[in-house]
Amino acid sequence: MRRKILLTLLGVFVLIQFVRPEKNQSTGMSVNDITTKYAVPADVHNLLKRSCFDCHSNNTVYPWYDTVQPVSWWLNHHINEAKGELNFSEFASYSPKKADHKLEEIGESVTEGWMPLSSYLWIHHDAKLKPEEAKLIADWASQLRAKLDVPADPKGEEHHEGHL
């Protein structure tokens, strides 16, 4: 009985290897990439690319373990969720109000250390931001926010949609 269960589980595991989600990899830069509308200094862009783009852009660099199911499904879910919150490849399409809010969240997330996610950093040690790198990103986001033409809220209330 135990052998039958193990063979069935092995069979299911082998079969699911053939069901793969579409990869988050684009060819070329999106017309709505953040750099098409906003100035992103090279040092900031390199930090964003190293620490944020795998989840928050249309081009993920996949690790070796992406080829094993159900890990690939789990990664795909997290990437889609992250891109739903913030997508640097589509940032130029955001309204000024939304861009302002996302830039505020970018600054908070890196200075408070909740981005990149600790679960991502377990494998991607190089994505960890040093304090001075987080400050560089936060300062850039703050300076960019100051340049946005965001209409004032008539009620004087801040608008918060949630984290990134």
C-alpha positions in Angstrom: 0.0 0.0 0.0 2.8 2.4 0.9 4.6 1.6 -2.3 1.5 2.4 -4.3 1.1 5.8 -2.6 4.8 6.6 -3.2 4.6 5.6 -6.9 1.4 7.7 -7.3 3.0 10.7 -5.7 6.1 10.2 -7.8 3.9 10.0 -11.0 2.1 13.2 -10.1 5.4 14.9 -9.4 6.7 13.9 -12.8 3.5 14.9 -14.6 3.4 18.4 -13.0 6.9 19.1 -14.4 5.2 19.5 -17.8 2.8 22.2 -16.7 4.8 25.4 -16.7 3.7 29.0 -16.3 4.7 31.6 -18.8 8.0 33.2 -17.9 8.2 36.9 -17.0 10.8 37.8 -19.6 10.3 40.5 -22.2 12.4 41.3 -25.2 13.6 44.9 -25.1 12.5 47.8 -23.0 8.8 48.5 -22.5 7.5 51.8 -23.9 6.2 52.5 -20.4 9.5 51.8 -18.7 10.2 54.2 -15.8 13.3 55.6 -17.7 11.2 56.7 -20.6 9.4 59.4 -18.5 11.6 60.0 -15.4 15.2 60.5 -14.8 16.8 57.5 -13.1 20.5 58.0 -12.4 22.7 55.1 -13.4 23.7 54.2 -9.8 20.0 54.1 -8.7 19.0 52.2 -11.8 21.7 49.6 -11.1 20.5 49.2 -7.5 16.9 48.9 -8.7 17.9 46.3 -11.3 19.9 44.3 -8.7 17.4 44.4 -5.9 13.9 45.1 -7.3 13.5 44.2 -11.0 13.2 40.4 -10.6 9.8 40.9 -9.1 8.9 44.4 -10.0 9.5 44.5 -13.8 8.6 42.6 -16.9 11.9 40.8 -17.0 12.9 38.3 -14.3 16.2 36.6 -14.1 15.2 33.1 -13.0 17.2 31.0 -10.6 18.0 27.3 -11.4 15.2 26.0 -9.2 12.6 27.7 -11.3 12.6 24.6 -13.5 11.1 22.4 -10.7 7.3 22.4 -10.2 5.6 23.5 -8.0 8.3 26.0 -7.2 7.8 27.7 -10.6 4.1 28.2 -9.9 4.9 29.7 -6.5 7.5 32.1 -8.0 5.2 33.1 -10.8 2.5 33.9 -8.3 4.8 36.1 -6.3 6.1 37.9 -9.4 2.6 38.6 -10.6 1.6 39.8 -7.2 4.6 42.1 -7.0 4.1 43.5 -10.5 0.5 44.2 -9.6 1.7 46.4 -6.8 4.6 48.1 -8.6 6.0 47.5 -12.1 9.0 49.6 -13.1 8.4 48.4 -16.7 5.0 50.1 -16.7 5.7 53.0 -14.3 5.5 55.6 -17.1 1.8 54.7 -17.5 1.0 55.5 -13.9 -0.9 58.7 -13.2 1.1 61.4 -11.3 -0.9 60.6 -8.2 -0.2 56.9 -8.4 3.5 57.5 -9.3 3.8 59.8 -6.3 2.3 57.2 -4.0 4.5 54.4 -5.4 7.6 56.6 -5.0 6.7 57.3 -1.4 6.3 53.5 -0.8 9.7 52.8 -2.6 11.4 55.2 -0.2 9.7 53.8 2.9 10.2 50.1 1.9 13.9 50.4 1.4 14.7 52.6 4.4 12.5 50.5 6.7 14.1 47.4 5.2 10.9 45.4 4.3 12.0 45.4 0.6 13.6 43.4 -0.8 11.7 40.6 1.0 13.7 38.5 3.4 12.5 35.4 1.7 14.1 36.7 -1.6 17.3 37.5 0.2 17.8 34.0 1.4 18.9 33.0 -2.1 19.8 36.4 -3.6 22.3 37.7 -1.1 23.5 40.3 -3.6 20.1 42.0 -3.6 20.4 43.1 0.0 20.7 46.9 0.2 23.3 48.5 2.4 22.1 51.5 4.4 23.8 54.0 2.0 22.2 52.2 -1.0 18.8 52.3 0.5 19.3 56.0 1.3 20.4 56.7 -2.3 17.1 55.1 -3.6 15.0 56.8 -1.0 16.6 60.2 -1.8 16.0 59.7 -5.6 12.4 58.7 -5.0 11.9 61.8 -2.7 13.5 64.1 -5.3 11.4 62.7 -8.1 8.2 63.0 -6.0 9.0 66.7 -5.5 9.0 67.2 -9.3 5.7 65.5 -10.0 2.6 67.6 -10.7 0.3 65.9 -8.2 -3.0 67.8 -7.5 -3.7 68.4 -3.9 -6.4 66.2 -2.3 -9.4 68.5 -1.7 -10.1 66.9 1.6 -6.5 67.3 2.7 -6.2 63.5 3.4 -3.4 61.3 2.4 -4.2 58.5 0.0 -2.8 55.1 0.9 -3.4 52.0 -1.3 -1.1 49.7 0.7 2.4 48.6 0.3 4.1 48.8 -3.1 
